[in-house]
Amino acid sequence: MTTTDRPIGYMLKRYPRLSETFILNEMRALERLGTRLHIFSLLRPEETLAHPAVMEIQAPITYLPELSLGGVVAVAKAHATMARLHPLRYGHAMALALWWAIRSRHPVSVAKQFARAGYMAHACRAQGIEHLHAHFANAPATVARLVSVLCAIPYSFSTHAKDLYLTPQKVMRRRIKSASFVLTCTRHNLEYMQGFIPPAERAKIHLVYHGIDLSAFPNETASEAPYTNITPSPVVLSAPLILSVGRLVPKKGLDDLVSACVLLRARGVPFRCAIVGEGPLRQALETQIREAALEGVVSLLGAMAHDRLLALYGTAQLFALAPRIMEDGDRDGIPNVLAEAMATGLPVVSTRVSGIPELVDHGENGLLVAPMDPDALADAIEHLLSHPTDSRRLGAAARRKMEANFECWETAKAVQRLLQVGAG
C-alpha cells in the first residue's frame, strides 16, 4: 500500500486513448498493487473504440469542463476560489505563467494551461491529492507544475518521445528542476536528458520501461484464422501474414513498409500485409498501395479495439514496423506494439531508432535495419519468411525478453516506490 490513504493524481492530456495502452497498463498495475489513483484529464476521449481494460480501472476521473458558457463559468469559479483561499500561491502561479508566456512563442497556449490549472487545482484540493504525476512533458506537465504551486504539493512527470524531443531543452531543464522526480521509458531518453541538465539534477531521472501484461498475450502465433475487413483472393489468403500496427503518421515509416512490400512481390515472395491504425497519412498510403497494384495484398484495417488486435497477432507470421526520426526531432521511444508483438512470440523486424535497440537485440530476438531503407527492410522480412526455424527461434527469444524485463507488474513496482516517496 502507499504511505498515504489519499489518492495519487494522474494528469493526462486525454483519457482513455487507444494509442496509450502503456499508461493504462501502468495504472491497472498500480491499482492492483494497492495505490489509489484519481485521473485528471484535460480533454475528453474522441475515439469510439476503447481498450477493454479501461473497464478495470477503479480511479474516478475529473475532466476539464467543455468549452461552453457553463464550462467557462466553472473554470472562473475555481480560479476565484483558489485566489481567495491561497492568494500568495495564486499570485506565484500567475507570475510563473506570465513569465512563461512572455518567453514563449505560443503565449496563448500558456494562458490555456493556466486556465486549466486553476480548475484542476480546485479539483485536487477537493480530492485531497498530495502528489500529482503527469504523463508527457508538454501540456500535462505544464498544468501539473502550476497545480503544484497552487496546491503546495509535489509533482512528477513521465516523458516518452515526441513530448521530450519537441520540447526545447531550456524548458525541459526548468521542468526537471521543479519536479520531485522524472520517469522515462528508454535509456536513450535518459542519456539525452542527462546530456543537457546540471549534474545535480541527474539523479531525479529514472528509467522504467513500459510494462506489458503478459497474461493477456498467449504465446501462440501463426494460426490459420483469417483476419477481418479484408477480402483477398484465396491464393493471397494462404500466404504468410506480415502485421504492422501504428498511427498513420510519418514517423512510423509505414510508407517504407509498403515500399518493401513492392520489392517482396517483385522477388516473387508470397505474403500478405495488414496495417492496423488510423491517421492523417491514410489517403497517401492508399494511393501508394493502389499505384503499386497491391490492393488485396496490403490492406489498411483502420483503428481496432485491443481484443481484436490480440486475435490478429495470432494470425501473423511476423511483425514489422519501420520508425524514423523526423526533421524536427520527433521520434518513437519504444513502440508499445513492438513489445506486444514480442510478447505473443512473434519475430519482429524494426529499425535502429531511439530506444528500439534496447528492446530488440539484433539477431537474438528480432532483426533491425537502418531507418528509411526499404531494401534492407524487405531483405529482413524475406529472411524470416524463408527461414521458419530462425523465425521461430527469434520469436521464442522475444517472449523470453519480455518475461525477463517488461512484465508490467514488475515495472509498476518501481513506479509505485517513487510515488510513495513523492506522496511522503
C-alpha positions as CSV (number, residue, x, y, z in Angstrom):
1,M,0.0,0.0,0.0
2,T,1.1,3.6,-0.4
3,T,2.2,5.6,2.6
4,T,-0.9,7.7,2.5
5,D,-4.6,6.8,2.2
6,R,-5.1,9.8,-0.1
7,P,-5.1,9.2,-3.9
8,I,-2.2,10.0,-6.3
9,G,-3.3,12.3,-9.0
10,Y,-2.6,11.2,-12.6
11,M,-2.7,14.1,-15.0
12,L,-3.3,13.1,-18.7
13,K,-4.0,15.1,-21.8
14,R,-6.8,12.8,-23.0
15,Y,-8.2,9.7,-21.4
16,P,-8.8,7.0,-22.5
17,R,-6.8,6.7,-25.7
18,L,-6.2,3.6,-27.8
19,S,-2.6,4.6,-28.5
20,E,-1.7,4.9,-24.8
21,T,-2.1,1.3,-23.7
22,F,1.2,1.7,-21.8
23,I,-0.4,4.3,-19.5
24,L,-3.4,2.1,-19.0
25,N,-1.2,-0.9,-18.1
26,E,0.7,1.2,-15.6
27,M,-2.5,2.5,-13.9
28,R,-4.0,-1.0,-13.8
29,A,-0.9,-2.5,-12.2
30,L,-0.6,0.4,-9.7
31,E,-4.2,-0.2,-8.6
32,R,-3.7,-3.9,-8.2
33,L,-0.6,-3.1,-6.1
34,G,-2.8,-1.0,-3.7
35,T,-2.2,2.5,-5.0
36,R,-5.3,4.7,-5.1
37,L,-5.5,6.9,-8.1
38,H,-7.5,9.8,-9.3
39,I,-7.4,10.6,-13.0
40,F,-7.4,14.3,-14.2
41,S,-7.9,14.5,-18.0
42,L,-7.5,17.8,-19.8
43,L,-9.6,16.5,-22.8
44,R,-12.4,14.1,-23.2
45,P,-12.0,10.9,-25.3
46,E,-12.5,11.4,-29.0
47,E,-12.4,7.7,-30.1
48,T,-15.4,5.5,-30.2
49,L,-13.2,2.4,-29.5
50,A,-11.6,1.8,-26.1
51,H,-9.3,-0.8,-24.7
52,P,-11.4,-3.4,-22.7
53,A,-9.1,-3.0,-19.8
54,V,-10.4,0.6,-19.3
55,M,-13.3,-1.0,-17.5
56,E,-11.0,-2.4,-14.9
57,I,-9.7,1.0,-13.8
58,Q,-11.3,1.9,-10.4
59,A,-10.0,5.5,-10.3
60,P,-12.5,8.3,-10.6
61,I,-12.0,10.8,-13.4
62,T,-12.1,14.6,-13.4
63,Y,-12.4,16.1,-16.9
64,L,-11.9,19.8,-17.7
65,P,-15.3,21.3,-18.4
66,E,-16.4,21.5,-22.1
67,L,-15.7,24.8,-23.8
68,S,-19.2,26.4,-23.2
69,L,-20.7,29.2,-21.2
70,G,-21.2,26.8,-18.3
71,G,-17.7,25.4,-18.6
72,V,-16.1,28.9,-18.6
73,V,-18.1,29.8,-15.5
74,A,-17.0,26.6,-13.7
75,V,-13.3,27.4,-14.5
76,A,-13.7,31.0,-13.4
77,K,-15.3,30.0,-10.1
78,A,-12.5,27.5,-9.5
79,H,-9.9,30.3,-10.1
80,A,-11.8,32.7,-7.8
81,T,-11.9,30.1,-5.0
82,M,-8.1,29.3,-5.3
83,A,-7.3,33.1,-5.4
84,R,-9.4,33.7,-2.3
85,L,-8.1,30.8,-0.3
86,H,-4.5,31.0,-1.3
87,P,-3.7,34.4,-2.6
88,L,0.1,34.1,-2.4
89,R,0.2,30.8,-4.1
90,Y,-2.2,32.0,-6.8
91,G,-0.1,35.1,-7.4
92,H,3.0,32.9,-7.7
93,A,1.3,30.6,-10.2
94,M,0.1,33.6,-12.2
95,A,3.5,35.2,-12.2
96,L,5.1,31.9,-13.4
97,A,2.5,31.6,-16.2
98,L,3.0,35.3,-17.2
99,W,6.8,34.8,-17.3
100,W,6.5,31.7,-19.4
101,A,4.0,33.4,-21.8
102,I,6.4,36.4,-22.3
103,R,9.2,34.0,-23.2
104,S,7.1,31.6,-25.2
105,R,6.4,31.5,-29.0
106,H,2.9,30.3,-28.0
107,P,1.7,32.6,-25.2
108,V,-2.0,31.7,-25.9
109,S,-1.1,28.1,-25.1
110,V,0.5,29.1,-21.8
111,A,-2.7,31.1,-20.9
112,K,-4.8,28.0,-21.7
113,Q,-2.6,25.8,-19.4
114,F,-3.0,28.3,-16.6
115,A,-6.8,28.3,-17.0
116,R,-6.8,24.5,-16.9
117,A,-4.5,24.5,-13.9
118,G,-6.9,26.7,-11.8
119,Y,-9.7,24.2,-12.3
120,M,-7.6,21.2,-11.8
121,A,-6.1,22.7,-8.6
122,H,-9.5,23.2,-7.2
123,A,-10.4,19.6,-8.0
124,C,-7.1,18.3,-6.5
125,R,-7.8,20.2,-3.3
126,A,-11.3,18.7,-3.1
127,Q,-9.9,15.2,-3.6
128,G,-7.1,15.6,-1.1
129,I,-4.4,15.0,-3.6
130,E,-0.9,15.1,-2.1
131,H,1.1,14.2,-5.1
132,L,0.4,14.7,-8.8
133,H,2.0,12.7,-11.6
134,A,1.7,13.9,-15.2
135,H,2.2,11.7,-18.3
136,F,4.0,13.7,-21.0
137,A,6.4,16.7,-20.6
138,N,4.2,19.1,-22.6
139,A,0.7,20.3,-21.6
140,P,0.1,17.8,-18.8
141,A,3.4,18.6,-17.1
142,T,2.8,22.3,-17.5
143,V,-0.6,22.1,-15.9
144,A,0.8,19.8,-13.1
145,R,3.6,22.3,-12.4
146,L,1.1,25.1,-11.9
147,V,-1.2,22.9,-9.9
148,S,1.7,22.0,-7.6
149,V,2.2,25.7,-6.9
150,L,-1.4,26.4,-6.4
151,C,-1.9,23.5,-4.0
152,A,1.6,23.4,-2.5
153,I,2.0,19.7,-3.4
154,P,4.9,18.0,-5.2
155,Y,4.6,16.8,-8.8
156,S,6.4,14.5,-11.1
157,F,6.1,13.5,-14.7
158,S,6.8,10.8,-17.3
159,T,8.4,11.8,-20.6
160,H,8.2,9.5,-23.6
161,A,9.3,10.5,-27.1
162,K,7.7,13.3,-29.1
163,D,7.0,15.3,-25.9
164,L,10.7,15.1,-25.0
165,Y,12.3,15.8,-28.3
166,L,10.0,18.6,-29.4
167,T,10.3,20.5,-26.1
168,P,13.2,23.0,-26.0
169,Q,16.0,21.8,-23.8
170,K,15.8,25.0,-21.7
171,V,12.1,24.3,-21.0
172,M,12.9,20.7,-20.1
173,R,15.7,21.8,-17.7
174,R,13.1,24.1,-16.0
175,R,10.6,21.3,-15.7
176,I,13.0,18.7,-14.4
177,K,14.3,21.2,-11.8
178,S,10.8,21.8,-10.5
179,A,9.7,18.2,-10.4
180,S,10.3,15.8,-7.5
181,F,11.3,13.1,-10.0
182,V,11.1,12.3,-13.7
183,L,10.3,8.9,-15.3
184,T,11.4,8.0,-18.8
185,C,10.8,4.8,-20.8
186,T,14.2,4.3,-22.6
187,R,17.9,4.6,-21.8
188,H,18.2,6.6,-25.0
189,N,15.9,9.3,-23.5
190,L,17.7,9.2,-20.1
191,E,21.1,9.8,-21.7
192,Y,19.7,12.5,-23.8
193,M,18.3,14.4,-20.8
194,Q,21.5,13.8,-18.7
195,G,23.4,15.5,-21.5
196,F,21.8,18.9,-21.1
197,I,20.8,19.1,-17.4
198,P,23.1,20.1,-14.5
199,P,24.8,17.1,-12.8
200,A,22.9,17.8,-9.6
201,E,19.6,17.1,-11.3
202,R,20.5,13.8,-13.0
203,A,19.6,11.7,-10.0
204,K,16.0,12.8,-10.5
205,I,15.6,10.9,-13.7
206,H,14.6,7.3,-13.5
207,L,14.4,4.7,-16.3
208,V,11.3,2.5,-16.1
209,Y,10.4,0.6,-19.2
210,H,6.7,0.4,-20.2
211,G,5.4,-2.9,-19.0
212,I,3.2,-5.5,-20.7
213,D,0.5,-7.6,-19.1
214,L,1.9,-10.9,-20.4
215,S,-1.1,-12.8,-19.2
216,A,-3.1,-11.1,-21.9
217,F,-0.8,-12.4,-24.6
218,P,-0.9,-16.1,-25.3
219,N,2.4,-17.3,-26.5
220,E,1.0,-18.7,-29.8
221,T,1.4,-17.4,-33.3
222,A,0.5,-18.1,-36.9
223,S,-2.9,-19.7,-36.5
224,E,-4.9,-20.3,-39.6
225,A,-7.7,-17.8,-38.7
226,P,-8.1,-15.2,-41.4
227,Y,-8.1,-11.5,-40.4
228,T,-11.2,-9.4,-40.8
229,N,-12.1,-6.4,-43.0
230,I,-10.1,-7.9,-45.9
231,T,-11.3,-9.9,-48.9
232,P,-8.1,-11.1,-50.6
233,S,-8.1,-13.9,-53.2
234,P,-7.8,-17.5,-51.9
235,V,-4.2,-17.6,-53.1
236,V,-3.3,-14.4,-51.1
237,L,-5.2,-15.7,-48.1
238,S,-3.0,-18.7,-47.9
239,A,0.2,-16.6,-47.9
240,P,2.0,-15.7,-44.6
241,L,0.8,-12.5,-42.9
242,I,3.1,-9.5,-42.2
243,L,1.4,-7.5,-39.5
244,S,2.1,-3.8,-38.6
245,V,0.3,-1.6,-36.1
246,G,0.7,2.1,-35.6
247,R,-0.8,5.6,-36.1
248,L,-0.7,6.5,-39.8
249,V,1.9,9.3,-39.3
250,P,5.3,9.9,-41.0
251,K,7.5,8.9,-38.1
252,K,6.1,5.3,-38.1
253,G,7.7,4.7,-41.6
254,L,4.7,2.8,-42.9
255,D,5.4,4.1,-46.4
256,D,8.7,2.3,-46.2
257,L,6.9,-0.9,-45.3
258,V,4.7,-0.6,-48.3
259,S,7.8,0.1,-50.5
260,A,9.3,-3.1,-49.0
261,C,6.2,-5.0,-50.0
262,V,6.6,-3.8,-53.6
263,L,10.1,-5.3,-53.5
264,L,8.9,-8.5,-52.0
265,R,6.3,-9.0,-54.6
266,A,8.9,-8.3,-57.4
267,R,11.1,-11.0,-55.9
268,G,8.2,-13.5,-56.0
269,V,7.9,-13.8,-52.2
270,P,4.3,-14.9,-51.2
271,F,2.9,-12.7,-48.5
272,R,0.0,-10.6,-47.3
273,C,0.4,-7.4,-45.2
274,A,-2.1,-5.9,-42.8
275,I,-1.6,-2.4,-41.3
276,V,-3.7,-1.6,-38.2
277,G,-4.2,2.1,-37.3
278,E,-5.6,5.4,-38.3
279,G,-4.2,8.8,-39.0
280,P,-3.6,11.6,-41.5
281,L,-1.5,9.6,-43.9
282,R,-4.3,7.1,-44.7
283,Q,-5.0,8.7,-48.1
284,A,-1.4,8.8,-49.1
285,L,-0.9,5.2,-48.1
286,E,-4.0,4.1,-50.0
287,T,-2.6,5.9,-53.1
288,Q,0.8,4.3,-52.7
289,I,-0.9,0.8,-52.4
290,R,-3.2,1.5,-55.4
291,E,-0.4,2.8,-57.6
292,A,1.7,-0.3,-56.8
293,A,-1.2,-2.5,-57.6
294,L,-1.1,-4.1,-54.1
295,E,-4.8,-3.9,-53.4
296,G,-5.9,-7.1,-51.7
297,V,-2.3,-7.9,-50.7
298,V,-1.5,-4.9,-48.5
299,S,-4.6,-3.7,-46.5
300,L,-5.2,-0.8,-44.2
301,L,-7.6,-2.1,-41.4
302,G,-8.1,1.2,-39.6
303,A,-8.2,1.5,-35.8
304,M,-9.0,-1.6,-33.9
305,A,-10.1,-2.5,-30.3
306,H,-7.4,-4.3,-28.4
307,D,-9.2,-7.6,-28.0
308,R,-9.5,-7.8,-31.8
309,L,-5.9,-6.8,-32.2
310,L,-4.8,-9.6,-29.8
311,A,-6.6,-12.1,-32.1
312,L,-4.9,-10.6,-35.1
313,Y,-1.4,-11.1,-33.6
314,G,-2.1,-14.8,-33.5
315,T,-2.7,-15.0,-37.3
316,A,0.7,-13.3,-38.3
317,Q,4.0,-14.9,-39.1
318,L,6.0,-11.8,-38.3
319,F,5.6,-8.1,-37.2
320,A,7.2,-5.2,-39.0
321,L,7.5,-1.6,-38.1
322,A,10.0,0.9,-39.5
323,P,10.1,4.1,-37.4
324,R,12.3,7.0,-38.4
325,I,13.5,10.3,-36.9
326,M,11.8,13.3,-38.4
327,E,13.5,16.5,-39.3
328,D,12.0,18.3,-36.3
329,G,13.4,15.6,-34.0
330,D,10.1,13.8,-33.4
331,R,10.6,10.0,-33.0
332,D,9.2,7.0,-31.2
333,G,10.7,5.8,-27.9
334,I,9.9,2.1,-27.7
335,P,6.7,1.5,-29.7
336,N,4.3,-0.4,-27.4
337,V,3.1,-2.5,-30.3
338,L,6.6,-3.9,-30.8
339,A,6.6,-5.1,-27.2
340,E,3.1,-6.6,-27.6
341,A,4.2,-8.5,-30.8
342,M,7.2,-9.8,-28.9
343,A,5.0,-10.8,-26.0
344,T,3.0,-13.0,-28.4
345,G,6.2,-14.7,-29.5
346,L,6.2,-13.1,-33.0
347,P,9.6,-12.4,-34.6
348,V,9.9,-8.7,-35.3
349,V,11.6,-6.5,-37.9
350,S,12.2,-2.9,-37.0
351,T,14.7,0.0,-37.2
352,R,17.7,1.2,-35.2
353,V,15.9,4.3,-33.9
354,S,15.8,5.8,-30.4
355,G,15.1,3.1,-27.7
356,I,14.2,0.2,-30.1
357,P,17.6,-1.5,-29.8
358,E,17.0,-1.7,-26.1
359,L,14.0,-3.9,-26.8
360,V,15.1,-5.7,-29.9
361,D,18.6,-7.4,-29.8
362,H,19.5,-7.8,-33.5
363,G,19.9,-11.4,-34.4
364,E,18.9,-12.6,-30.9
365,N,15.2,-11.8,-30.6
366,G,14.4,-9.9,-33.8
367,L,16.0,-8.1,-36.7
368,L,17.0,-4.4,-37.0
369,V,17.7,-2.4,-40.1
370,A,18.6,1.2,-40.8
371,P,15.6,3.6,-40.9
372,M,14.3,4.8,-44.3
373,D,15.8,1.7,-46.1
374,P,13.0,-0.3,-47.8
375,D,15.5,-2.6,-49.4
376,A,17.0,-3.7,-46.1
377,L,13.5,-4.0,-44.6
378,A,12.5,-6.3,-47.5
379,D,15.7,-8.3,-47.0
380,A,14.9,-8.9,-43.3
381,I,11.3,-9.8,-43.9
382,E,12.2,-12.2,-46.7
383,H,14.8,-13.8,-44.5
384,L,12.2,-14.5,-41.8
385,L,9.6,-15.7,-44.2
386,S,12.0,-18.1,-45.9
387,H,13.7,-19.4,-42.8
388,P,11.0,-20.6,-40.4
389,T,13.4,-22.2,-38.0
390,D,15.2,-19.0,-37.5
391,S,11.9,-17.1,-37.3
392,R,10.7,-19.4,-34.5
393,R,13.9,-19.1,-32.6
394,L,13.7,-15.3,-32.7
395,G,10.1,-15.3,-31.7
396,A,10.7,-17.6,-28.7
397,A,13.6,-15.4,-27.6
398,A,11.4,-12.3,-27.9
399,R,8.9,-13.8,-25.5
400,R,11.7,-14.6,-23.0
401,K,13.0,-11.0,-23.3
402,M,9.5,-9.7,-22.4
403,E,9.2,-12.1,-19.4
404,A,12.6,-11.0,-18.1
405,N,12.4,-7.3,-18.5
406,F,9.0,-6.0,-19.5
407,E,6.3,-7.5,-17.2
408,C,4.0,-4.7,-16.1
409,W,3.5,-5.9,-12.6
410,E,7.3,-5.6,-12.0
411,T,7.8,-2.3,-13.8
412,A,4.8,-0.8,-11.9
413,K,6.6,-1.6,-8.6
414,A,9.3,0.8,-9.5
415,V,6.8,3.5,-10.3
416,Q,4.9,2.8,-7.0
417,R,8.1,3.2,-4.9
418,L,8.8,6.6,-6.4
419,L,5.2,7.7,-6.0
420,Q,5.3,6.6,-2.4
421,V,8.3,8.8,-1.7
422,G,6.6,11.7,-3.6
423,A,3.5,11.4,-1.5
424,G,5.6,11.2,1.6
